[in-house]
Amino acid sequence: MEPVNDQRIYSNRYQVTHLIARGGMAMVYRAQDLLLNRFVALKILYPELSADPQFVERFRREAQAAANLSHPNIVPVFDWGEDNGTYFIVMELIDGQSLAALLSQSRTLTPARSAFVIAQVASALGYAHRSGVVHRDVKPGNILLTSDGQVKVTDFGIAQAVSTEDNLTQAGLVMGTATYFSPEQAEGAAVDGRSDVYSLGIVLYELLAGRPPFMGDSPVAVATMHVNSVVPPTREFNPSVPSDLEAITMHALEKRPDMRYQTADEMRADLIRFTEGQPVRAASRNGAFFGDDATRAVAAVSGGERTQAVPLMVGPRTDIRRRRDNRGAIWSVVAVIIILLVGALAYVGLKSSNSGAVSSMPDFVGQTIANAQQTLNNDGLILGSTKLVSSSQPAGTVVGTDPKAGKKVSKGQAVSFNVSEGQSTTPVTVPDEVGQTLSNAESALATLSLAYTVQFTAGSGTNQTPNTVLSQTPIGGSQSRTGKTVTLVVLNPSSTFPVPSLVGDTPSQAGATLGAASLTPNSTTTSQCSNSVTSGDVVASNPAAGSPVKSGSTVTLILSSGVCNVVVPNVVGDTQANATSQLKTQGLTGSFADGTISQCLTYSDQVINQGDAPGSSVPFNSVVPLTYCPALPG
């Protein structure tokens, strides 16, 4: 962040302190909310755009759409306003970085971590779609990773309510980021939640392959590829991508919307199946996802991460079938029938002449993976999954198969290989990550070249919070080897957990604590007096600390308005000791002054007057003036 010289105060409440980022429509600043004494993100529309009613309306639409979305994986919008012709949005300040920043640092995520991150984004999009909002600009720059491992989706700047019929884009232009366009966006067709699914598939592809599937010398060229070109397999750029995760990615990237996941929730469910080691539905679909004629990369797009307007594609639609002459359709049906008859006759002939449809599994152990795959093809078998295992055999050598050699196999059956990763692994002590955030656990394991997978549990303890490691296998201190996988058990997002104690925290600290626990602080606070908590800090919450809640719940902060008033007791006639004790019980202190000689002729060791009348109300810790006659000498 860059400090700003002009710390302007917007609407007499939000004072900018640092510049966070520059976007396609606005500047994002770190600002202090002077009313609630907390830091927020202030998104300010560029001055040259503030004069354009169309851009102002789009900006207002962003605030309205996002303010209605309350979800742990969506950056909440607190406020929206205008100050001397400048329009702004107030959002939660996220402690972390964008996925785009992480990718620009040449950092990559493991397949398990990629699936976990994208599943959280899919959860946010699924909620938005159910609320009638399509994001339309899903990209790494709009996905934020918090320091405690949470994922937040932001920037509904070009989002459009599904029920809205008016169009805020110029004729002949579509808004978005070309690298992450869906084919229907590039063609200017109507979009729904399935367009966000495609864009999210592009982001997942980039996390796995280290680059997006389509790159060109202009945004128009990239948009054209989304419409017409075949998506290269992720394993063309990263052979270690698991086949199931590749299947999920390619299913999301189908050209036709009706062939993709129909909802973001469906995609999330498949990603969770992958992280839990269960079969994914995308892998069981029929039909090829890609081919050898996949488009190859050319020069990178300049500014491909920036939201921009791109001319509509002119050409054949991918989601609409052309009408055909009825006579052509009849001849097509006749041709299909003839082909089926010929195929059936050929199959009968092959069946009678070839009794080897069922044969014995060849022995591939000791062969290179390339030779084994060629033999599979020659024998009519197909390659299933491959798993890298540590072995004394040379790297790339088959060390086991499923089915094993000699077992009965049928033509077309899938065969899985265990392939040696060589002797490059080294011994390592597994760190103890129980109690750590998922993000910190990932960093610690990556430092030791250990992989990890996430397992969800319903949980039953009182100290369990989301995104925190509850247990692990193998346990901390165990001996393992680099490349091995550690299973991390975390709380299922649908489980309940206790509200953390926030007493004594500042609103900013409480907001960070709630965010780490996947809870959302209410933008509205209440107050009550407190004799133990500093004015402005948190004295309680609603729901109260320890109450069971679910991820995404909203918690209202109750702030201290200062000390409470107490009732002054009547201590006239009491001894000094008794008066001191009574005042202390009420949180008050007595200030004793001796009475005059004439006042004290008839009184001994008594309070004869008090400055604050009995029954009056004074602030806690007040000092009550007392007139006291000491004890008369013996």
C-alpha positions as CSV (number, residue, x, y, z in Angstrom):
1,M,0.0,0.0,0.0
2,E,1.1,3.5,-0.8
3,P,0.5,6.3,1.8
4,V,-1.5,9.3,0.4
5,N,-0.5,12.9,0.9
6,D,-4.1,14.3,0.7
7,Q,-5.9,12.4,3.4
8,R,-9.4,13.6,2.3
9,I,-12.4,12.8,4.4
10,Y,-15.5,11.7,2.5
11,S,-19.0,12.4,3.8
12,N,-17.4,13.7,7.1
13,R,-16.7,10.1,8.0
14,Y,-14.2,8.2,5.8
15,Q,-10.6,9.4,5.8
16,V,-8.3,7.9,3.2
17,T,-4.8,6.9,4.4
18,H,-3.3,4.5,1.8
19,L,-3.8,3.6,-1.9
20,I,-4.4,-0.1,-2.3
21,A,-5.1,-0.7,-6.0
22,R,-6.2,0.9,-9.3
23,G,-9.0,-0.9,-11.1
24,G,-10.7,-0.5,-14.4
25,M,-13.4,1.8,-13.0
26,A,-12.1,3.0,-9.6
27,M,-9.3,3.5,-7.1
28,V,-9.3,1.4,-3.9
29,Y,-8.1,3.1,-0.7
30,R,-7.5,2.1,2.8
31,A,-9.6,4.5,4.9
32,Q,-10.5,5.0,8.5
33,D,-14.2,5.0,9.5
34,L,-14.1,7.9,12.0
35,L,-17.6,7.1,13.3
36,L,-16.9,3.4,14.2
37,N,-13.1,3.7,14.6
38,R,-12.3,0.9,12.2
39,F,-10.4,0.6,8.9
40,V,-12.4,-0.1,5.7
41,A,-11.7,-0.3,2.0
42,L,-13.0,2.8,0.1
43,K,-13.6,2.3,-3.6
44,I,-13.8,5.7,-5.4
45,L,-15.0,6.1,-9.0
46,Y,-12.5,7.8,-11.3
47,P,-13.4,11.6,-11.7
48,E,-13.7,11.3,-15.5
49,L,-16.3,8.6,-15.1
50,S,-18.3,10.4,-12.4
51,A,-19.7,12.7,-15.1
52,D,-21.0,9.8,-17.1
53,P,-24.5,8.8,-15.9
54,Q,-24.1,5.3,-17.4
55,F,-20.9,4.6,-15.4
56,V,-22.4,6.1,-12.2
57,E,-25.4,3.8,-12.6
58,R,-23.2,0.8,-13.1
59,F,-21.2,1.9,-10.0
60,R,-24.5,2.3,-8.0
61,R,-25.6,-1.1,-9.2
62,E,-22.4,-2.7,-7.8
63,A,-23.1,-1.3,-4.4
64,Q,-26.8,-2.3,-4.5
65,A,-26.0,-5.9,-5.7
66,A,-23.2,-6.5,-3.3
67,A,-24.9,-5.0,-0.3
68,N,-27.7,-7.5,-0.6
69,L,-25.3,-10.4,-0.6
70,S,-24.3,-11.7,2.9
71,H,-22.0,-14.7,2.5
72,P,-18.6,-15.5,4.2
73,N,-16.9,-15.7,0.8
74,I,-18.2,-12.4,-0.5
75,V,-16.6,-9.1,0.5
76,P,-19.4,-7.2,2.3
77,V,-20.4,-3.7,1.3
78,F,-21.0,-1.4,4.3
79,D,-22.0,1.9,2.7
80,W,-22.4,3.9,-0.6
81,G,-22.5,7.6,-1.2
82,E,-21.5,10.7,-3.0
83,D,-19.3,13.6,-1.9
84,N,-19.0,16.7,-4.1
85,G,-19.6,14.8,-7.3
86,T,-17.3,11.9,-6.3
87,Y,-19.0,8.5,-5.9
88,F,-17.7,5.8,-3.5
89,I,-18.4,2.4,-2.0
90,V,-17.3,1.3,1.5
91,M,-16.3,-2.3,1.9
92,E,-14.7,-4.6,4.4
93,L,-10.9,-4.2,4.4
94,I,-9.3,-7.5,3.6
95,D,-6.0,-8.4,5.1
96,G,-4.4,-10.5,2.4
97,Q,-3.8,-10.4,-1.4
98,S,-5.6,-11.2,-4.6
99,L,-5.2,-14.5,-6.5
100,A,-3.8,-12.4,-9.4
101,A,-1.0,-11.0,-7.1
102,L,-0.1,-14.5,-6.0
103,L,0.0,-15.8,-9.6
104,S,2.1,-12.8,-10.7
105,Q,4.7,-13.8,-8.1
106,S,5.1,-17.1,-10.0
107,R,3.6,-18.9,-7.1
108,T,1.5,-22.0,-7.7
109,L,-1.0,-23.8,-5.6
110,T,-1.2,-27.6,-5.1
111,P,-4.1,-29.4,-6.8
112,A,-5.8,-29.9,-3.4
113,R,-5.4,-26.2,-2.4
114,S,-6.6,-25.1,-5.9
115,A,-9.7,-27.2,-5.5
116,F,-10.3,-25.9,-2.0
117,V,-10.0,-22.2,-3.1
118,I,-12.2,-22.6,-6.2
119,A,-14.8,-24.5,-4.1
120,Q,-15.1,-21.5,-1.9
121,V,-15.5,-19.1,-4.9
122,A,-18.1,-21.5,-6.3
123,S,-19.9,-21.3,-3.0
124,A,-20.0,-17.5,-3.2
125,L,-21.2,-17.5,-6.8
126,G,-23.8,-20.1,-6.1
127,Y,-25.2,-17.9,-3.4
128,A,-25.2,-14.9,-5.6
129,H,-26.9,-16.8,-8.4
130,R,-29.6,-17.9,-6.1
131,S,-30.1,-14.2,-5.1
132,G,-30.5,-13.3,-8.8
133,V,-27.1,-11.8,-9.4
134,V,-24.5,-12.9,-12.1
135,H,-21.0,-11.6,-11.4
136,R,-19.9,-11.5,-15.1
137,D,-16.2,-10.7,-14.3
138,V,-14.8,-13.7,-12.4
139,K,-11.0,-13.5,-12.5
140,P,-8.0,-13.9,-10.2
141,G,-8.0,-10.1,-9.5
142,N,-11.5,-10.3,-8.0
143,I,-10.7,-13.3,-5.8
144,L,-9.0,-12.3,-2.5
145,L,-7.0,-14.6,-0.2
146,T,-7.0,-13.5,3.4
147,S,-4.1,-14.0,5.7
148,D,-6.1,-16.6,7.7
149,G,-6.9,-18.8,4.7
150,Q,-10.3,-17.5,3.7
151,V,-11.4,-16.8,0.1
152,K,-13.4,-13.6,-0.7
153,V,-15.0,-12.7,-4.0
154,T,-15.2,-8.9,-4.7
155,D,-16.1,-6.4,-7.4
156,F,-19.6,-6.8,-8.7
157,G,-18.9,-3.7,-10.9
158,I,-20.5,-5.2,-14.0
159,A,-22.8,-7.6,-12.2
160,Q,-26.4,-7.6,-13.5
161,A,-29.5,-8.8,-11.8
162,V,-30.9,-11.7,-13.7
163,S,-34.4,-10.2,-13.6
164,T,-33.2,-6.8,-14.9
165,E,-34.0,-6.2,-18.5
166,D,-32.1,-2.9,-19.2
167,N,-28.6,-3.1,-20.6
168,L,-25.9,-0.9,-19.3
169,T,-23.3,-1.9,-22.0
170,Q,-22.9,0.1,-25.2
171,A,-24.3,-1.3,-28.4
172,G,-21.8,-3.6,-30.0
173,L,-19.7,-4.0,-26.8
174,V,-19.5,-6.4,-23.9
175,M,-17.9,-5.8,-20.5
176,G,-15.6,-8.1,-18.8
177,T,-12.0,-9.4,-19.0
178,A,-11.2,-11.2,-22.3
179,T,-9.0,-13.9,-20.8
180,Y,-11.9,-15.1,-18.6
181,F,-14.8,-14.5,-21.1
182,S,-17.4,-17.2,-21.6
183,P,-18.2,-17.9,-25.2
184,E,-21.7,-16.4,-24.8
185,Q,-20.2,-13.2,-23.3
186,A,-17.9,-12.9,-26.3
187,E,-20.9,-13.3,-28.7
188,G,-23.0,-10.7,-26.8
189,A,-25.6,-13.3,-25.9
190,A,-27.6,-13.2,-22.7
191,V,-25.7,-14.7,-19.8
192,D,-26.7,-16.5,-16.6
193,G,-24.8,-18.3,-13.8
194,R,-23.3,-20.8,-16.2
195,S,-21.2,-18.0,-17.7
196,D,-19.6,-17.5,-14.2
197,V,-19.0,-21.2,-14.1
198,Y,-17.0,-21.0,-17.4
199,S,-15.0,-18.1,-16.1
200,L,-14.3,-19.9,-12.8
201,G,-13.2,-22.9,-14.9
202,I,-10.6,-20.6,-16.6
203,V,-9.3,-19.5,-13.2
204,L,-9.0,-23.1,-12.0
205,Y,-7.2,-24.0,-15.3
206,E,-4.7,-21.2,-14.7
207,L,-4.0,-22.4,-11.1
208,L,-3.3,-25.9,-12.4
209,A,-1.6,-25.2,-15.7
210,G,0.3,-22.0,-14.7
211,R,-1.4,-20.1,-17.6
212,P,-4.9,-19.5,-19.0
213,P,-6.0,-21.8,-21.9
214,F,-6.1,-19.0,-24.5
215,M,-3.6,-16.2,-25.0
216,G,-3.4,-13.9,-28.1
217,D,-2.1,-10.6,-29.3
218,S,-5.3,-8.7,-28.6
219,P,-8.5,-9.1,-26.4
220,V,-10.5,-9.7,-29.6
221,A,-8.2,-12.6,-30.6
222,V,-8.7,-14.2,-27.2
223,A,-12.4,-13.7,-27.3
224,T,-12.5,-15.4,-30.7
225,M,-10.6,-18.4,-29.2
226,H,-13.2,-18.8,-26.4
227,V,-15.9,-19.1,-29.1
228,N,-14.1,-21.3,-31.7
229,S,-11.0,-23.0,-30.3
230,V,-10.6,-26.2,-28.4
231,V,-9.3,-26.0,-24.9
232,P,-5.9,-27.7,-24.5
233,P,-5.8,-30.2,-21.6
234,T,-4.2,-28.9,-18.4
235,R,-1.8,-31.8,-18.4
236,E,-0.3,-30.5,-21.6
237,F,1.3,-27.8,-19.5
238,N,1.4,-29.6,-16.1
239,P,1.5,-33.4,-16.3
240,S,1.1,-33.8,-12.6
241,V,-2.5,-32.5,-12.6
242,P,-4.8,-35.3,-11.3
243,S,-7.1,-36.6,-14.0
244,D,-10.3,-36.1,-11.9
245,L,-9.4,-32.4,-11.3
246,E,-8.7,-32.0,-15.0
247,A,-12.1,-33.5,-15.8
248,I,-13.8,-31.0,-13.4
249,T,-12.0,-28.1,-15.2
250,M,-12.9,-29.3,-18.7
251,H,-16.5,-29.9,-17.7
252,A,-16.7,-26.2,-16.6
253,L,-15.2,-25.1,-19.9
254,E,-17.7,-26.7,-22.2
255,K,-18.5,-24.2,-25.1
256,R,-22.3,-24.8,-24.8
257,P,-23.8,-23.6,-21.5
258,D,-26.1,-26.7,-21.4
259,M,-23.1,-29.0,-21.4
260,R,-21.4,-27.4,-18.4
261,Y,-22.2,-27.6,-14.7
262,Q,-25.6,-26.1,-14.6
263,T,-24.9,-24.4,-11.3
264,A,-21.9,-23.2,-9.4
265,D,-23.1,-25.4,-6.5
266,E,-22.7,-28.5,-8.8
267,M,-19.1,-27.6,-9.5
268,R,-18.4,-27.0,-5.8
269,A,-19.9,-30.4,-5.0
270,D,-17.5,-32.1,-7.5
271,L,-14.5,-30.1,-6.1
272,I,-15.3,-31.2,-2.6
273,R,-15.6,-34.8,-3.8
274,F,-12.1,-34.5,-5.2
275,T,-10.7,-33.1,-2.0
276,E,-12.3,-35.9,-0.1
277,G,-10.9,-38.6,-2.5
278,Q,-14.3,-39.6,-3.8
279,P,-15.1,-40.2,-7.5
280,V,-16.1,-37.0,-9.3
281,R,-19.1,-36.8,-11.6
282,A,-17.3,-35.0,-14.3
283,A,-15.0,-38.0,-14.8
284,S,-17.9,-40.3,-15.5
285,R,-19.3,-38.2,-18.4
286,N,-19.2,-39.5,-21.9
287,G,-17.5,-37.7,-24.7
288,A,-14.1,-36.2,-25.2
289,F,-13.1,-32.9,-23.5
290,F,-10.2,-32.1,-25.8
291,G,-8.2,-33.3,-28.7
292,D,-4.8,-33.2,-30.4
293,D,-5.8,-30.2,-32.5
294,A,-5.9,-28.0,-29.4
295,T,-5.1,-24.3,-30.0
296,R,-1.5,-23.4,-29.1
297,A,-0.3,-20.3,-27.4
298,V,0.8,-17.1,-29.1
299,A,2.0,-13.8,-27.6
300,A,0.5,-12.9,-24.3
301,V,-2.4,-10.4,-24.0
302,S,-1.3,-7.0,-22.8
303,G,-3.4,-6.0,-19.8
304,G,-5.4,-9.2,-20.0
305,E,-6.3,-8.9,-16.4
306,R,-8.1,-5.6,-16.9
307,T,-11.9,-5.4,-17.2
308,Q,-12.6,-3.8,-20.6
309,A,-15.1,-3.5,-23.4
310,V,-14.6,-5.9,-26.4
311,P,-16.4,-5.8,-29.7
312,L,-19.1,-8.5,-30.1
313,M,-18.1,-11.5,-32.0
314,V,-19.7,-11.8,-35.4
315,G,-20.0,-15.4,-36.5
316,P,-21.8,-18.6,-35.8
317,R,-23.4,-19.0,-32.4
318,T,-22.2,-22.0,-30.4
319,D,-25.4,-22.4,-28.4
320,I,-28.0,-22.2,-31.1
321,R,-28.7,-24.9,-33.7
322,R,-29.2,-23.8,-37.3
323,R,-32.4,-24.7,-39.1
324,R,-32.0,-27.3,-41.8
325,D,-34.1,-28.1,-44.8
326,N,-36.4,-31.0,-44.0
327,R,-35.3,-33.0,-47.0
328,G,-31.7,-32.8,-45.8
329,A,-32.8,-34.0,-42.4
330,I,-34.6,-37.0,-43.9
331,W,-31.5,-38.0,-45.9
332,S,-29.4,-37.6,-42.8
333,V,-31.6,-40.0,-40.9
334,V,-31.4,-42.5,-43.8
335,A,-27.6,-42.2,-43.8
336,V,-27.4,-42.8,-40.0
337,I,-29.6,-45.9,-40.3
338,I,-27.3,-47.2,-43.1
339,I,-24.2,-46.6,-41.0
340,L,-25.7,-48.3,-38.0
341,L,-26.6,-51.4,-40.1
342,V,-23.1,-51.6,-41.6
343,G,-21.6,-51.2,-38.1
344,A,-23.9,-53.9,-36.7
345,L,-22.9,-56.3,-39.5
346,A,-19.2,-55.5,-38.9
347,Y,-19.5,-56.0,-35.2
348,V,-21.2,-59.5,-35.7
349,G,-18.4,-60.4,-38.1
350,L,-15.7,-59.3,-35.7
351,K,-17.4,-61.0,-32.8
352,S,-17.5,-64.3,-34.7
353,S,-13.9,-64.0,-35.8
354,N,-12.3,-62.6,-32.7
355,S,-12.9,-64.5,-29.5
356,G,-10.2,-62.3,-27.7
357,A,-12.6,-59.6,-26.5
358,V,-11.7,-60.8,-23.0
359,S,-8.0,-61.5,-22.4
360,S,-5.3,-61.5,-19.7
361,M,-3.8,-58.3,-18.3
362,P,-0.2,-57.8,-19.7
363,D,2.7,-57.3,-17.3
364,F,3.8,-53.7,-17.5
365,V,6.0,-53.6,-14.4
366,G,9.5,-52.4,-15.4
367,Q,8.3,-50.6,-18.6
368,T,8.5,-46.9,-19.1
369,I,5.1,-45.2,-19.0
370,A,5.4,-44.3,-22.7
371,N,6.0,-47.9,-23.8
372,A,3.2,-49.1,-21.4
373,Q,0.7,-46.7,-22.9
374,Q,1.6,-47.8,-26.4
375,T,1.0,-51.4,-25.5
376,L,-2.3,-50.5,-23.9
377,N,-3.4,-48.9,-27.2
378,N,-2.3,-51.9,-29.2
379,D,-4.3,-54.2,-26.9
380,G,-7.4,-52.2,-27.0
381,L,-7.1,-50.9,-23.4
382,I,-7.2,-47.3,-22.2
383,L,-5.1,-45.5,-19.7
384,G,-6.9,-44.6,-16.4
385,S,-5.3,-42.7,-13.6
386,T,-1.6,-42.6,-12.9
387,K,-0.1,-42.2,-9.4
388,L,3.4,-41.2,-8.5
389,V,5.0,-43.4,-5.8
390,S,8.4,-43.4,-4.2
391,S,10.4,-46.4,-5.5
392,S,14.0,-47.5,-6.1
393,Q,13.1,-48.0,-9.7
394,P,14.1,-45.2,-12.2
395,A,11.7,-42.3,-12.5
396,G,8.9,-42.9,-15.0
397,T,8.9,-46.6,-14.7
398,V,5.7,-48.6,-14.0
399,V,5.9,-50.3,-10.6
400,G,2.3,-51.6,-10.3
401,T,-1.0,-51.8,-12.2
402,D,-4.7,-52.2,-11.4
403,P,-5.8,-54.8,-12.5
404,K,-2.6,-56.8,-11.8
405,A,-0.8,-58.8,-14.5
406,G,-2.7,-62.0,-15.4
407,K,-6.1,-60.8,-14.4
408,K,-8.9,-60.9,-16.9
409,V,-9.5,-57.6,-18.8
410,S,-11.9,-56.6,-21.5
411,K,-11.1,-54.4,-24.5
412,G,-11.9,-50.8,-23.7
413,Q,-11.2,-51.3,-20.0
414,A,-9.3,-48.6,-18.1
415,V,-6.0,-49.5,-16.5
416,S,-4.4,-47.5,-13.6
417,F,-0.6,-47.2,-13.3
418,N,1.6,-46.7,-10.3
419,V,4.7,-44.9,-11.6
420,S,8.0,-44.5,-9.8
421,E,9.0,-40.9,-8.9
422,G,12.6,-42.1,-8.4
423,Q,14.7,-41.8,-5.3
424,S,14.6,-38.1,-5.1
425,T,12.5,-38.1,-2.0
426,T,14.1,-37.5,1.4
427,P,13.1,-38.2,5.0
428,V,11.2,-35.4,6.8
429,T,9.5,-34.9,10.1
430,V,5.8,-34.1,9.8
431,P,5.0,-30.7,11.5
432,D,2.2,-30.5,14.0
433,E,-0.4,-28.2,12.4
434,V,-3.3,-28.8,14.8
435,G,-4.7,-25.4,15.8
436,Q,-3.1,-23.6,12.8
437,T,-5.1,-21.9,10.1
438,L,-5.3,-23.9,6.8
439,S,-3.2,-21.2,5.1
440,N,-0.4,-21.5,7.6
441,A,-0.6,-25.3,7.6
442,E,-0.3,-25.2,3.8
443,S,2.8,-23.0,3.9
444,A,4.5,-25.1,6.6
445,L,3.9,-28.3,4.6
446,A,5.0,-26.8,1.3
447,T,8.2,-25.6,3.0
448,L,9.0,-29.3,3.7
449,S,7.8,-30.5,0.2
450,L,4.8,-32.3,1.7
451,A,1.4,-32.3,0.0
452,Y,-1.9,-32.2,1.8
453,T,-5.5,-33.0,1.3
454,V,-8.5,-31.6,3.2
455,Q,-11.1,-33.8,5.0
456,F,-14.2,-32.2,6.4
457,T,-15.8,-33.2,9.8
458,A,-19.0,-32.2,11.5
459,G,-17.1,-31.4,14.7
460,S,-18.4,-31.4,18.3
461,G,-15.9,-29.5,20.3
462,T,-16.3,-26.0,21.8
463,N,-13.1,-24.6,20.4
464,Q,-13.5,-25.5,16.8
465,T,-13.6,-22.8,14.2
466,P,-13.6,-22.9,10.3
467,N,-10.4,-23.0,8.4
468,T,-8.5,-24.3,11.4
469,V,-6.8,-27.7,11.5
470,L,-8.6,-29.9,14.1
471,S,-6.5,-33.0,13.5
472,Q,-4.1,-34.5,11.0
473,T,-2.8,-37.8,9.6
474,P,0.0,-38.6,10.1
475,I,0.3,-36.8,13.4
476,G,2.9,-34.1,14.1
477,G,6.4,-35.5,14.8
478,S,5.9,-38.6,12.6
479,Q,8.5,-39.6,10.1
480,S,7.6,-39.3,6.4
481,R,9.2,-38.5,3.1
482,T,9.0,-35.5,0.8
483,G,6.1,-35.7,-1.7
484,K,3.9,-37.6,0.7
485,T,0.4,-36.4,1.6
486,V,-0.8,-35.1,5.0
487,T,-4.5,-35.2,5.6
488,L,-5.8,-32.1,7.4
489,V,-9.2,-32.3,9.1
490,V,-11.2,-29.1,9.2
491,L,-14.7,-28.1,10.3
492,N,-17.4,-28.7,7.7
493,P,-18.7,-25.3,6.5
494,S,-22.3,-26.4,7.3
495,S,-21.4,-27.2,11.0
496,T,-22.2,-25.0,14.0
497,F,-19.4,-23.6,16.2
498,P,-19.3,-21.1,19.1
499,V,-19.2,-17.4,18.7
500,P,-15.7,-16.2,19.8
501,S,-15.4,-13.9,22.8
502,L,-14.8,-10.3,21.6
503,V,-14.9,-8.5,25.0
504,G,-12.3,-5.8,25.2
505,D,-11.5,-5.8,21.4
506,T,-11.6,-2.7,19.3
507,P,-14.2,-2.9,16.4
508,S,-11.4,-3.6,13.9
509,Q,-10.0,-6.4,16.0
510,A,-13.4,-7.9,16.5
511,G,-14.1,-7.7,12.8
512,A,-10.9,-9.5,12.0
513,T,-11.7,-12.2,14.6
514,L,-15.1,-12.7,13.2
515,G,-13.8,-12.9,9.6
516,A,-11.2,-15.5,10.7
517,A,-14.2,-17.5,12.0
518,S,-16.2,-17.1,8.8
519,L,-18.6,-14.8,10.5
520,T,-19.8,-11.4,9.3
521,P,-19.9,-8.3,11.6
522,N,-23.1,-6.4,11.3
523,S,-22.6,-2.9,9.8
524,T,-24.8,-1.6,12.6
525,T,-23.7,-1.6,16.2
526,T,-25.4,-1.1,19.5
527,S,-24.0,0.3,22.8
528,Q,-24.3,-0.1,26.5
529,C,-22.4,1.2,29.5
530,S,-19.6,-0.8,31.0
531,N,-17.5,-0.3,34.1
532,S,-14.7,-2.5,32.9
533,V,-14.4,-1.9,29.1
534,T,-13.0,1.3,27.5
535,S,-15.5,3.4,25.7
536,G,-15.8,2.4,22.0
537,D,-14.5,-1.2,22.6
538,V,-16.6,-4.3,22.5
539,V,-18.5,-5.1,25.7
540,A,-20.6,-8.0,24.3
541,S,-22.1,-9.4,21.1
542,N,-25.4,-10.7,19.7
543,P,-25.4,-13.7,19.6
544,A,-23.4,-13.9,22.8
545,A,-20.0,-15.5,23.0
546,G,-20.3,-19.2,23.1
547,S,-23.6,-19.3,21.2
548,P,-23.7,-21.9,18.4
549,V,-23.7,-20.4,14.9
550,K,-23.1,-21.5,11.3
551,S,-20.5,-20.1,8.9
552,G,-21.7,-16.9,7.3
553,S,-23.9,-15.8,10.3
554,T,-24.0,-12.1,11.1
555,V,-22.9,-11.0,14.6
556,T,-23.8,-7.6,16.0
557,L,-21.2,-5.8,18.1
558,I,-22.2,-4.1,21.4
559,L,-19.8,-1.3,22.1
560,S,-19.1,0.3,25.4
561,S,-20.6,3.8,25.8
562,G,-18.5,4.5,28.9
563,V,-18.9,3.8,32.5
564,C,-22.4,3.3,34.0
565,N,-24.0,5.6,36.6
566,V,-24.4,4.3,40.2
567,V,-26.6,5.4,43.1
568,V,-24.9,7.2,45.9
569,P,-25.6,5.5,49.3
570,N,-26.4,7.4,52.5
571,V,-23.3,7.2,54.7
572,V,-24.1,10.2,57.1
573,G,-23.8,8.9,60.6
574,D,-21.5,6.0,59.6
575,T,-18.0,5.6,60.9
576,Q,-15.1,6.3,58.4
577,A,-14.6,2.5,57.9
578,N,-18.3,1.8,57.3
579,A,-18.7,4.7,54.9
580,T,-15.6,3.6,52.9
581,S,-17.0,0.1,52.6
582,Q,-20.4,1.2,51.5
583,L,-19.0,3.5,48.8
584,K,-16.6,0.9,47.6
585,T,-19.5,-1.5,47.1
586,Q,-21.0,0.9,44.6
587,G,-17.7,1.6,42.9
588,L,-17.2,4.9,44.6
589,T,-14.5,6.5,46.6
590,G,-14.9,8.8,49.6
591,S,-12.8,12.0,50.1
592,F,-12.8,12.8,53.8
593,A,-12.4,16.3,55.2
594,D,-12.5,17.1,58.9
595,G,-15.4,19.1,60.3
596,T,-15.0,22.2,62.3
597,I,-14.5,22.2,66.1
598,S,-18.0,23.4,66.6
599,Q,-19.4,20.8,64.3
600,C,-17.6,18.0,66.0
601,L,-18.3,18.8,69.7
602,T,-21.1,16.3,69.8
603,Y,-20.0,13.8,67.1
604,S,-17.2,11.3,67.3
605,D,-15.9,9.1,64.4
606,Q,-18.9,9.9,62.2
607,V,-19.7,11.3,58.8
608,I,-21.8,14.4,59.3
609,N,-22.3,15.5,55.7
610,Q,-21.8,14.2,52.1
611,G,-21.3,16.3,48.9
612,D,-23.5,14.1,46.7
613,A,-27.0,13.6,48.0
614,P,-28.1,10.1,49.0
615,G,-30.0,8.4,46.1
616,S,-28.4,10.7,43.4
617,S,-26.8,9.2,40.3
618,V,-23.1,9.7,39.6
619,P,-20.6,7.9,37.2
620,F,-18.8,4.8,38.4
621,N,-15.5,5.5,40.0
622,S,-16.6,9.0,41.1
623,V,-15.2,10.6,44.3
624,V,-17.9,11.6,46.9
625,P,-16.9,14.5,49.2
626,L,-17.5,13.7,52.9
627,T,-17.3,15.8,56.1
628,Y,-16.0,13.7,59.0
629,C,-15.6,14.2,62.7
630,P,-12.7,12.1,64.0
631,A,-13.1,10.1,67.2
632,L,-12.9,12.3,70.4
633,P,-10.0,11.6,72.7
634,G,-10.7,9.0,75.4
